[in-house]
Amino acid sequence: MKRPVILILTTLFLLGPVSAGCAGSGNMSPTEKLKRIAYRFNENVRWQRFEHASKNVPLERREIWVAAMERAAHSLRIVEYEMRPVLLTEDVSILELDLTYYRMHDHVIAHQRRRQVWKNEEGGWILKSDKEYVRKKPAEPVDNFPDLEAPDEKKEG
């Protein structure tokens, strides 16, 4: 008799935090909401569900964005991506994506880094910008310190 009671109590103890976490998802911070929304957006893009992803694109650009993504899908396939925050605030956030993809005609794996700018508008996160991000190359290393000479003075003659 004790064994089933202990089993039930153990199950409730283990599942309690899970169900409480699900019930409390409405109390997420704006940055936690962004992480979920951005993940869902990028998953939809990866699997070419552009209509679903477009819910986070500004309404006035949605139709054009979906058409452009559908054209791109004819020649590009995303294999995987890694998403990481660059800046997270409650109003504006920047995420960086490392995409691994291939072109349909050659199947050669390629990589691209992108930056997404998200804005929290009226309680919902909207993708304001999604662009390729190319880091600037560092300056060439210098082997010697530069010389500094006084300007030539006219020689007396």
C-alpha positions as CSV (number, residue, x, y, z in Angstrom):
1,M,0.0,0.0,0.0
2,K,2.8,2.4,0.8
3,R,4.5,1.8,-2.5
4,P,1.7,3.1,-4.8
5,V,1.4,6.2,-2.6
6,I,5.1,6.9,-2.7
7,L,5.0,6.4,-6.5
8,I,2.1,8.9,-6.9
9,L,3.8,11.4,-4.6
10,T,7.1,11.1,-6.5
11,T,5.3,11.6,-9.8
12,L,3.5,14.6,-8.6
13,F,6.7,16.1,-7.1
14,L,8.5,15.6,-10.4
15,L,5.7,16.8,-12.7
16,G,4.6,19.7,-10.5
17,P,7.3,22.1,-11.6
18,V,6.7,21.2,-15.2
19,S,3.0,21.9,-15.1
20,A,3.6,25.0,-13.1
21,G,6.1,26.2,-15.7
22,C,3.6,25.7,-18.4
23,A,0.9,27.5,-16.5
24,G,3.2,30.4,-15.8
25,S,4.3,31.0,-19.4
26,G,2.1,34.0,-19.6
27,N,4.3,35.7,-17.0
28,M,7.5,35.5,-19.1
29,S,9.7,38.5,-19.4
30,P,9.7,40.3,-22.8
31,T,13.2,38.9,-23.5
32,E,12.1,35.4,-22.8
33,K,9.1,35.9,-25.1
34,L,11.5,37.1,-27.8
35,K,13.7,34.1,-27.5
36,R,10.7,31.8,-28.1
37,I,9.3,33.9,-30.9
38,A,12.7,34.3,-32.6
39,Y,13.3,30.5,-32.3
40,R,9.8,29.8,-33.8
41,F,10.3,32.4,-36.6
42,N,13.7,30.9,-37.6
43,E,12.4,27.4,-37.4
44,N,9.6,28.3,-39.7
45,V,12.0,29.9,-42.1
46,R,14.3,26.9,-42.0
47,W,11.4,24.6,-42.9
48,Q,10.0,27.0,-45.5
49,R,6.8,27.8,-43.6
50,F,7.0,31.4,-44.7
51,E,3.3,32.3,-44.1
52,H,3.7,31.2,-40.4
53,A,7.0,33.1,-40.0
54,S,5.5,36.2,-41.6
55,K,3.4,36.9,-38.5
56,N,6.5,38.5,-37.1
57,V,7.2,40.6,-40.1
58,P,5.7,44.1,-40.3
59,L,2.3,44.0,-41.9
60,E,3.2,46.4,-44.7
61,R,6.2,44.2,-45.7
62,R,4.7,40.8,-45.2
63,E,3.5,40.0,-48.7
64,I,6.7,41.1,-50.3
65,W,8.8,39.2,-47.7
66,V,6.9,36.0,-48.3
67,A,7.3,36.3,-52.1
68,A,11.0,36.9,-51.8
69,M,11.5,34.0,-49.4
70,E,9.5,31.7,-51.7
71,R,11.8,32.7,-54.6
72,A,14.9,32.1,-52.5
73,A,13.5,28.7,-51.4
74,H,13.7,27.5,-55.0
75,S,17.5,27.6,-54.9
76,L,18.5,27.6,-51.2
77,R,18.1,25.2,-48.3
78,I,19.0,25.9,-44.7
79,V,20.6,22.9,-43.1
80,E,21.0,24.3,-39.6
81,Y,21.4,27.6,-37.8
82,E,22.7,28.8,-34.5
83,M,21.0,31.8,-32.8
84,R,22.6,33.9,-30.1
85,P,21.8,37.2,-28.5
86,V,23.9,40.3,-29.1
87,L,21.7,42.7,-27.2
88,L,18.6,41.9,-25.3
89,T,16.4,44.6,-23.9
90,E,12.6,44.8,-23.3
91,D,12.1,47.2,-26.3
92,V,14.7,46.3,-28.9
93,S,16.9,43.3,-29.3
94,I,19.6,42.1,-31.7
95,L,20.2,38.4,-32.5
96,E,23.0,36.9,-34.5
97,L,22.4,33.8,-36.7
98,D,25.0,31.6,-38.1
99,L,23.3,29.8,-41.1
100,T,24.5,26.7,-42.7
101,Y,22.9,26.2,-46.1
102,Y,23.4,24.9,-49.6
103,R,22.4,26.0,-53.1
104,M,20.2,23.5,-54.9
105,H,22.3,23.4,-58.0
106,D,25.6,22.5,-56.4
107,H,24.9,21.1,-52.9
108,V,28.1,22.7,-51.5
109,I,27.7,23.7,-47.9
110,A,28.0,27.5,-47.3
111,H,27.8,29.6,-44.2
112,Q,26.4,33.1,-43.6
113,R,26.1,35.2,-40.5
114,R,23.0,37.4,-40.2
115,R,21.8,40.0,-37.8
116,Q,18.2,40.3,-36.8
117,V,16.8,43.4,-35.1
118,W,13.6,42.8,-33.2
119,K,11.3,45.5,-31.8
120,N,8.7,45.0,-29.1
121,E,5.6,46.8,-30.4
122,E,2.3,46.8,-28.4
123,G,3.3,43.6,-26.5
124,G,4.5,41.7,-29.6
125,W,7.9,41.2,-31.1
126,I,8.3,42.3,-34.7
127,L,11.3,41.6,-36.9
128,K,12.5,45.0,-38.2
129,S,15.7,43.9,-40.0
130,D,17.3,40.7,-41.1
131,K,20.6,41.3,-42.9
132,E,23.9,39.6,-43.7
133,Y,26.5,40.6,-41.2
134,V,30.1,40.8,-42.3
135,R,32.6,41.5,-39.6
136,K,35.2,44.1,-40.6
137,K,38.7,42.6,-41.1
138,P,41.1,43.7,-38.5
139,A,43.9,46.1,-39.6
140,E,47.0,44.4,-41.0
141,P,49.6,43.8,-38.2
142,V,52.5,46.2,-38.2
143,D,56.1,44.8,-37.9
144,N,57.8,48.0,-36.7
145,F,56.9,51.2,-34.9
146,P,56.4,54.1,-37.3
147,D,59.2,56.7,-37.6
148,L,58.5,60.3,-36.8
149,E,60.9,62.8,-38.2
150,A,61.1,66.5,-37.9
151,P,60.4,68.4,-41.1
152,D,63.4,69.2,-43.1
153,E,64.8,72.5,-42.0
154,K,66.4,74.7,-44.7
155,K,70.1,74.5,-44.5
156,E,72.0,77.6,-44.0
157,G,74.3,78.2,-46.8
